[in-house]
Amino acid sequence: MNNRLFQLQYFAPAVQLLFFFCFFFVANLLQLGLNQALSINAATGSSLQVLGMMSINQLLGFLLPALVFVWLLPQPPATFFHFRKIEKTSDLLTLPLLALGTLLLVLGLAEMIRKLPLGQIADELQAQRKNLESSALQMHSVAEVLLRIIVMALLPAVCEELFFRGILQRMFHSFFKKPLPAILATALVFALFHASWYNYLPITIAGFILGFTYFYTGNIWYNIILHFLVNGTQILIAFFQDDTAAESSFPLTFATGFVISGLFLCFAALKQLRKGKQISGLNWSMPYRQPGQN
């Protein structure tokens, strides 16, 4: 593997970032081409077609460029992404608490921001997002719920975490040399990809929590599980919620309570996850070796 003529580890981080965005651009052209070839349209397609489009977007838009980049470094994906064994069983109990805290925080903030007039463009983006979600979340059986959990919870948990935390956060660490600005920058980009001004701050906060989870644990499995739990819970809520309740809002006092409770749970859960972790020896920047260096 290390005998390859072309190795990205011999390029400076800025050039590595340029290559990564090139991979991302090409992969997304393939994704758009495949969607067009299959005549998949998010606005007019059926629920299954929308799910198919979402699957293609995740696999080609996020997973493919991430794997190509690591393959060309070259490094074993398990080593590069920090796929490590979860040694503490108690962490598996802490992650649902962190997921609950994240969800409360996101829902509370989203409800607060939804009451603000952000303009016509923000409203149009939000309407498009709601139409897409409504189409994808048409569920009438357990099998349909499981399908959506795979497509809308499991796939994003794997593909987006490898892309954003596994690569982009480490890219930013190469430039900033400190974890906090790298985590913040990644969270801002993560939220941008979700195309919603009303949800931008809540998703940024969720990305911030995911970034700290990765840094505190040094294990991408924690991120995948946390991301899966947050998305999967929202799918289950949508399944058990009737259409009238889905369109209703809750009082500002409830939203405030959600935010405060979410902050408390997230802080306590992250503090618990951080206990006993030996992550100081991990290299959070991109591998870089000057040409000729052994």
C-alpha positions as a Markdown table, in Angstrom:
| # | Residue | x | y | z |
|---|---|---|---|---|
| 1 | Met | 0.0 | 0.0 | 0.0 |
| 2 | Asn | 2.8 | 2.5 | 0.9 |
| 3 | Asn | 4.6 | 1.7 | -2.4 |
| 4 | Arg | 2.1 | 3.7 | -4.4 |
| 5 | Leu | 3.6 | 6.4 | -6.6 |
| 6 | Phe | 0.9 | 9.0 | -5.7 |
| 7 | Gln | 0.5 | 9.6 | -2.0 |
| 8 | Leu | -1.4 | 12.5 | -0.5 |
| 9 | Gln | 0.6 | 12.4 | 2.7 |
| 10 | Tyr | 3.5 | 14.1 | 0.8 |
| 11 | Phe | 1.3 | 17.1 | -0.1 |
| 12 | Ala | 0.9 | 20.1 | 2.3 |
| 13 | Pro | -2.5 | 20.2 | 4.2 |
| 14 | Ala | -3.8 | 23.0 | 1.9 |
| 15 | Val | -3.2 | 20.9 | -1.2 |
| 16 | Gln | -4.7 | 17.9 | 0.5 |
| 17 | Leu | -7.8 | 20.0 | 1.2 |
| 18 | Leu | -7.9 | 21.0 | -2.5 |
| 19 | Phe | -7.8 | 17.3 | -3.5 |
| 20 | Phe | -10.5 | 16.4 | -1.1 |
| 21 | Phe | -12.9 | 19.1 | -2.4 |
| 22 | Cys | -12.1 | 17.9 | -6.0 |
| 23 | Phe | -13.0 | 14.3 | -5.0 |
| 24 | Phe | -16.2 | 15.7 | -3.4 |
| 25 | Phe | -17.1 | 17.7 | -6.5 |
| 26 | Val | -16.6 | 14.8 | -8.9 |
| 27 | Ala | -18.5 | 12.4 | -6.6 |
| 28 | Asn | -21.4 | 14.8 | -6.4 |
| 29 | Leu | -21.4 | 15.2 | -10.2 |
| 30 | Leu | -21.7 | 11.4 | -10.3 |
| 31 | Gln | -24.5 | 11.5 | -7.8 |
| 32 | Leu | -26.4 | 14.2 | -9.8 |
| 33 | Gly | -25.9 | 12.2 | -13.0 |
| 34 | Leu | -27.2 | 9.0 | -11.4 |
| 35 | Asn | -30.2 | 10.7 | -10.0 |
| 36 | Gln | -31.0 | 12.1 | -13.4 |
| 37 | Ala | -30.4 | 8.8 | -15.1 |
| 38 | Leu | -32.9 | 7.2 | -12.7 |
| 39 | Ser | -35.3 | 10.1 | -13.1 |
| 40 | Ile | -35.4 | 10.8 | -9.4 |
| 41 | Asn | -36.9 | 14.1 | -8.5 |
| 42 | Ala | -37.2 | 15.2 | -4.8 |
| 43 | Ala | -40.1 | 17.5 | -5.5 |
| 44 | Thr | -42.3 | 15.1 | -7.5 |
| 45 | Gly | -40.9 | 11.6 | -6.7 |
| 46 | Ser | -42.6 | 9.0 | -4.5 |
| 47 | Ser | -41.5 | 8.2 | -1.0 |
| 48 | Leu | -39.3 | 5.3 | -2.2 |
| 49 | Gln | -37.7 | 7.5 | -4.9 |
| 50 | Val | -36.9 | 10.1 | -2.4 |
| 51 | Leu | -35.3 | 7.5 | -0.1 |
| 52 | Gly | -33.3 | 6.2 | -3.1 |
| 53 | Met | -32.1 | 9.8 | -3.8 |
| 54 | Met | -31.1 | 10.2 | -0.1 |
| 55 | Ser | -29.1 | 6.9 | -0.3 |
| 56 | Ile | -27.3 | 7.9 | -3.4 |
| 57 | Asn | -26.5 | 11.3 | -1.9 |
| 58 | Gln | -25.0 | 9.7 | 1.2 |
| 59 | Leu | -23.0 | 7.0 | -0.5 |
| 60 | Leu | -21.7 | 9.1 | -3.4 |
| 61 | Gly | -21.8 | 12.5 | -1.9 |
| 62 | Phe | -20.1 | 11.8 | 1.4 |
| 63 | Leu | -18.8 | 8.2 | 1.8 |
| 64 | Leu | -17.1 | 7.9 | -1.6 |
| 65 | Pro | -14.9 | 11.0 | -1.5 |
| 66 | Ala | -13.9 | 10.2 | 2.1 |
| 67 | Leu | -12.8 | 6.7 | 1.3 |
| 68 | Val | -11.0 | 7.8 | -1.9 |
| 69 | Phe | -9.1 | 10.4 | 0.1 |
| 70 | Val | -7.9 | 7.9 | 2.8 |
| 71 | Trp | -7.0 | 5.3 | 0.1 |
| 72 | Leu | -4.7 | 7.9 | -1.5 |
| 73 | Leu | -3.1 | 9.1 | 1.7 |
| 74 | Pro | -2.6 | 6.0 | 2.0 |
| 75 | Gln | -3.6 | 4.8 | 5.4 |
| 76 | Pro | -5.8 | 1.9 | 6.7 |
| 77 | Pro | -9.3 | 3.4 | 7.1 |
| 78 | Ala | -9.7 | 1.8 | 10.6 |
| 79 | Thr | -6.5 | 3.5 | 11.8 |
| 80 | Phe | -7.1 | 6.8 | 10.1 |
| 81 | Phe | -10.8 | 7.3 | 11.3 |
| 82 | His | -10.0 | 6.0 | 14.8 |
| 83 | Phe | -12.3 | 2.9 | 14.7 |
| 84 | Arg | -11.4 | 1.6 | 18.1 |
| 85 | Lys | -13.0 | -0.9 | 20.5 |
| 86 | Ile | -15.5 | 0.6 | 23.0 |
| 87 | Glu | -14.0 | -0.7 | 26.2 |
| 88 | Lys | -16.4 | 0.8 | 28.8 |
| 89 | Thr | -19.9 | -0.7 | 28.8 |
| 90 | Ser | -21.1 | 2.4 | 30.8 |
| 91 | Asp | -20.4 | 4.5 | 27.7 |
| 92 | Leu | -23.1 | 2.6 | 25.8 |
| 93 | Leu | -25.5 | 3.9 | 28.5 |
| 94 | Thr | -24.2 | 7.4 | 28.4 |
| 95 | Leu | -24.6 | 7.8 | 24.6 |
| 96 | Pro | -28.4 | 7.6 | 24.8 |
| 97 | Leu | -28.4 | 10.3 | 27.4 |
| 98 | Leu | -26.2 | 12.5 | 25.2 |
| 99 | Ala | -28.5 | 11.7 | 22.2 |
| 100 | Leu | -31.5 | 12.8 | 24.3 |
| 101 | Gly | -29.8 | 16.0 | 25.4 |
| 102 | Thr | -28.8 | 16.8 | 21.8 |
| 103 | Leu | -32.3 | 16.2 | 20.6 |
| 104 | Leu | -33.9 | 18.4 | 23.3 |
| 105 | Leu | -31.4 | 21.1 | 22.5 |
| 106 | Val | -32.0 | 20.9 | 18.8 |
| 107 | Leu | -35.8 | 20.8 | 19.1 |
| 108 | Gly | -35.9 | 23.6 | 21.6 |
| 109 | Leu | -33.7 | 25.9 | 19.6 |
| 110 | Ala | -35.5 | 25.1 | 16.4 |
| 111 | Glu | -38.8 | 26.0 | 18.0 |
| 112 | Met | -37.5 | 29.3 | 19.2 |
| 113 | Ile | -35.9 | 30.3 | 15.9 |
| 114 | Arg | -39.0 | 29.2 | 14.0 |
| 115 | Lys | -40.9 | 32.1 | 15.6 |
| 116 | Leu | -38.4 | 34.6 | 14.0 |
| 117 | Pro | -39.0 | 36.2 | 10.6 |
| 118 | Leu | -35.9 | 35.3 | 8.6 |
| 119 | Gly | -37.2 | 36.3 | 5.2 |
| 120 | Gln | -38.7 | 34.7 | 2.1 |
| 121 | Ile | -35.6 | 32.8 | 1.1 |
| 122 | Ala | -35.4 | 31.1 | 4.5 |
| 123 | Asp | -39.1 | 30.3 | 4.3 |
| 124 | Glu | -38.7 | 28.8 | 0.9 |
| 125 | Leu | -35.8 | 26.6 | 1.9 |
| 126 | Gln | -37.7 | 25.5 | 5.0 |
| 127 | Ala | -40.7 | 24.6 | 2.9 |
| 128 | Gln | -38.6 | 22.6 | 0.5 |
| 129 | Arg | -37.0 | 20.8 | 3.4 |
| 130 | Lys | -40.3 | 20.0 | 5.1 |
| 131 | Asn | -41.8 | 18.7 | 1.8 |
| 132 | Leu | -38.8 | 16.4 | 1.3 |
| 133 | Glu | -39.0 | 15.1 | 4.9 |
| 134 | Ser | -42.8 | 14.7 | 4.6 |
| 135 | Ser | -42.4 | 12.6 | 1.5 |
| 136 | Ala | -39.6 | 10.5 | 2.9 |
| 137 | Leu | -41.4 | 9.9 | 6.2 |
| 138 | Gln | -44.6 | 8.4 | 4.9 |
| 139 | Met | -44.7 | 5.2 | 7.1 |
| 140 | His | -47.5 | 2.8 | 7.7 |
| 141 | Ser | -45.7 | -0.4 | 8.8 |
| 142 | Val | -42.8 | -1.6 | 10.9 |
| 143 | Ala | -40.9 | -2.6 | 7.6 |
| 144 | Glu | -41.3 | 0.9 | 6.3 |
| 145 | Val | -40.0 | 2.3 | 9.6 |
| 146 | Leu | -37.0 | 0.0 | 9.5 |
| 147 | Leu | -36.2 | 1.1 | 5.9 |
| 148 | Arg | -36.2 | 4.7 | 6.9 |
| 149 | Ile | -34.0 | 4.0 | 9.9 |
| 150 | Ile | -31.5 | 2.4 | 7.6 |
| 151 | Val | -31.6 | 5.2 | 4.9 |
| 152 | Met | -32.2 | 8.3 | 7.1 |
| 153 | Ala | -30.4 | 7.3 | 10.4 |
| 154 | Leu | -27.8 | 4.6 | 9.7 |
| 155 | Leu | -26.4 | 5.8 | 6.4 |
| 156 | Pro | -26.0 | 9.4 | 7.5 |
| 157 | Ala | -24.5 | 8.3 | 10.8 |
| 158 | Val | -21.7 | 6.4 | 8.9 |
| 159 | Cys | -21.2 | 8.5 | 5.8 |
| 160 | Glu | -21.5 | 12.0 | 7.4 |
| 161 | Glu | -19.4 | 11.2 | 10.4 |
| 162 | Leu | -16.5 | 9.8 | 8.2 |
| 163 | Phe | -16.8 | 12.9 | 6.0 |
| 164 | Phe | -17.2 | 15.7 | 8.6 |
| 165 | Arg | -15.6 | 14.5 | 11.8 |
| 166 | Gly | -13.3 | 11.8 | 10.3 |
| 167 | Ile | -11.7 | 14.1 | 7.6 |
| 168 | Leu | -13.0 | 17.7 | 7.6 |
| 169 | Gln | -12.5 | 18.2 | 11.4 |
| 170 | Arg | -8.9 | 16.9 | 11.1 |
| 171 | Met | -8.4 | 19.1 | 8.0 |
| 172 | Phe | -9.3 | 22.1 | 10.0 |
| 173 | His | -7.1 | 21.0 | 12.9 |
| 174 | Ser | -4.1 | 21.0 | 10.5 |
| 175 | Phe | -4.8 | 24.7 | 9.9 |
| 176 | Phe | -5.9 | 25.9 | 13.3 |
| 177 | Lys | -3.6 | 23.5 | 15.4 |
| 178 | Lys | -6.3 | 23.6 | 18.2 |
| 179 | Pro | -9.3 | 21.5 | 18.7 |
| 180 | Leu | -11.9 | 24.1 | 19.5 |
| 181 | Pro | -11.7 | 26.2 | 16.3 |
| 182 | Ala | -11.5 | 23.0 | 14.2 |
| 183 | Ile | -14.7 | 21.6 | 15.9 |
| 184 | Leu | -16.5 | 24.9 | 15.4 |
| 185 | Ala | -15.5 | 25.3 | 11.8 |
| 186 | Thr | -16.6 | 21.7 | 11.1 |
| 187 | Ala | -19.9 | 22.2 | 12.8 |
| 188 | Leu | -20.6 | 25.4 | 10.8 |
| 189 | Val | -19.9 | 23.5 | 7.5 |
| 190 | Phe | -22.0 | 20.5 | 8.7 |
| 191 | Ala | -25.0 | 22.8 | 9.3 |
| 192 | Leu | -24.5 | 24.5 | 5.9 |
| 193 | Phe | -25.0 | 21.1 | 4.1 |
| 194 | His | -28.4 | 20.7 | 5.7 |
| 195 | Ala | -29.8 | 23.7 | 3.8 |
| 196 | Ser | -32.0 | 25.4 | 6.4 |
| 197 | Trp | -31.6 | 28.8 | 7.9 |
| 198 | Tyr | -34.2 | 28.1 | 10.6 |
| 199 | Asn | -32.3 | 24.9 | 11.6 |
| 200 | Tyr | -28.8 | 26.3 | 11.0 |
| 201 | Leu | -28.0 | 27.1 | 14.7 |
| 202 | Pro | -29.5 | 23.9 | 16.1 |
| 203 | Ile | -27.6 | 21.7 | 13.6 |
| 204 | Thr | -24.5 | 23.7 | 14.3 |
| 205 | Ile | -24.9 | 22.9 | 18.0 |
| 206 | Ala | -25.5 | 19.2 | 17.2 |
| 207 | Gly | -22.3 | 19.3 | 15.1 |
| 208 | Phe | -20.4 | 21.0 | 17.9 |
| 209 | Ile | -21.5 | 18.1 | 20.3 |
| 210 | Leu | -20.5 | 15.5 | 17.7 |
| 211 | Gly | -17.1 | 17.2 | 17.3 |
| 212 | Phe | -16.4 | 17.2 | 21.0 |
| 213 | Thr | -17.6 | 13.6 | 21.2 |
| 214 | Tyr | -15.0 | 12.6 | 18.6 |
| 215 | Phe | -12.2 | 14.6 | 20.3 |
| 216 | Tyr | -13.0 | 13.5 | 23.8 |
| 217 | Thr | -13.3 | 9.8 | 23.0 |
| 218 | Gly | -10.8 | 9.4 | 20.1 |
| 219 | Asn | -13.2 | 6.9 | 18.6 |
| 220 | Ile | -15.5 | 7.4 | 15.6 |
| 221 | Trp | -17.8 | 4.6 | 16.7 |
| 222 | Tyr | -19.1 | 7.0 | 19.4 |
| 223 | Asn | -20.0 | 9.5 | 16.8 |
| 224 | Ile | -21.7 | 7.0 | 14.5 |
| 225 | Ile | -23.8 | 5.6 | 17.4 |
| 226 | Leu | -24.7 | 9.1 | 18.7 |
| 227 | His | -25.7 | 10.4 | 15.2 |
| 228 | Phe | -27.7 | 7.2 | 14.6 |
| 229 | Leu | -29.6 | 7.6 | 17.9 |
| 230 | Val | -30.5 | 11.2 | 17.3 |
| 231 | Asn | -31.7 | 10.6 | 13.7 |
| 232 | Gly | -33.4 | 7.3 | 14.6 |
| 233 | Thr | -35.3 | 8.9 | 17.5 |
| 234 | Gln | -36.7 | 11.6 | 15.2 |
| 235 | Ile | -37.9 | 8.9 | 12.7 |
| 236 | Leu | -39.7 | 7.1 | 15.5 |
| 237 | Ile | -41.3 | 10.3 | 16.8 |
| 238 | Ala | -42.5 | 11.0 | 13.2 |
| 239 | Phe | -44.0 | 7.5 | 13.0 |
| 240 | Phe | -46.0 | 7.8 | 16.3 |
| 241 | Gln | -47.0 | 11.4 | 15.8 |
| 242 | Asp | -50.2 | 12.2 | 13.9 |
| 243 | Asp | -50.3 | 14.8 | 11.1 |
| 244 | Thr | -52.0 | 17.4 | 13.2 |
| 245 | Ala | -49.4 | 17.2 | 16.0 |
| 246 | Ala | -46.6 | 17.3 | 13.4 |
| 247 | Glu | -47.7 | 20.8 | 12.3 |
| 248 | Ser | -48.3 | 22.2 | 15.7 |
| 249 | Ser | -45.8 | 24.1 | 17.8 |
| 250 | Phe | -45.3 | 24.1 | 21.6 |
| 251 | Pro | -45.1 | 27.1 | 23.9 |
| 252 | Leu | -41.9 | 29.1 | 24.3 |
| 253 | Thr | -41.6 | 28.0 | 27.9 |
| 254 | Phe | -41.4 | 24.4 | 26.8 |
| 255 | Ala | -38.8 | 25.3 | 24.2 |
| 256 | Thr | -36.8 | 27.0 | 26.9 |
| 257 | Gly | -37.1 | 24.0 | 29.2 |
| 258 | Phe | -35.9 | 21.8 | 26.3 |
| 259 | Val | -32.8 | 23.9 | 25.8 |
| 260 | Ile | -31.9 | 24.1 | 29.5 |
| 261 | Ser | -32.5 | 20.4 | 30.0 |
| 262 | Gly | -30.5 | 19.6 | 26.8 |
| 263 | Leu | -27.6 | 21.7 | 27.9 |
| 264 | Phe | -27.5 | 20.0 | 31.3 |
| 265 | Leu | -27.7 | 16.4 | 29.8 |
| 266 | Cys | -25.1 | 17.1 | 27.1 |
| 267 | Phe | -22.6 | 18.7 | 29.5 |
| 268 | Ala | -23.0 | 15.8 | 32.0 |
| 269 | Ala | -22.8 | 13.1 | 29.3 |
| 270 | Leu | -19.8 | 14.6 | 27.6 |
| 271 | Lys | -18.0 | 14.9 | 31.0 |
| 272 | Gln | -18.8 | 11.2 | 31.7 |
| 273 | Leu | -17.6 | 10.1 | 28.2 |
| 274 | Arg | -14.3 | 12.0 | 28.7 |
| 275 | Lys | -13.4 | 10.1 | 31.9 |
| 276 | Gly | -10.5 | 7.7 | 31.6 |
| 277 | Lys | -9.9 | 8.3 | 27.9 |
| 278 | Gln | -6.3 | 8.4 | 26.7 |
| 279 | Ile | -6.5 | 10.5 | 23.6 |
| 280 | Ser | -3.5 | 12.8 | 24.1 |
| 281 | Gly | -1.3 | 10.6 | 21.9 |
| 282 | Leu | -3.7 | 10.7 | 18.9 |
| 283 | Asn | -2.7 | 12.9 | 15.9 |
| 284 | Trp | -5.7 | 15.1 | 15.1 |
| 285 | Ser | -4.0 | 16.8 | 12.1 |
| 286 | Met | -3.7 | 15.3 | 8.6 |
| 287 | Pro | -0.7 | 13.0 | 8.0 |
| 288 | Tyr | 2.0 | 15.1 | 6.3 |
| 289 | Arg | 5.5 | 14.0 | 5.4 |
| 290 | Gln | 7.9 | 16.1 | 3.4 |
| 291 | Pro | 9.1 | 14.4 | 0.2 |
| 292 | Gly | 12.2 | 12.3 | 1.0 |
| 293 | Gln | 11.3 | 12.0 | 4.7 |
| 294 | Asn | 11.3 | 8.5 | 6.0 |
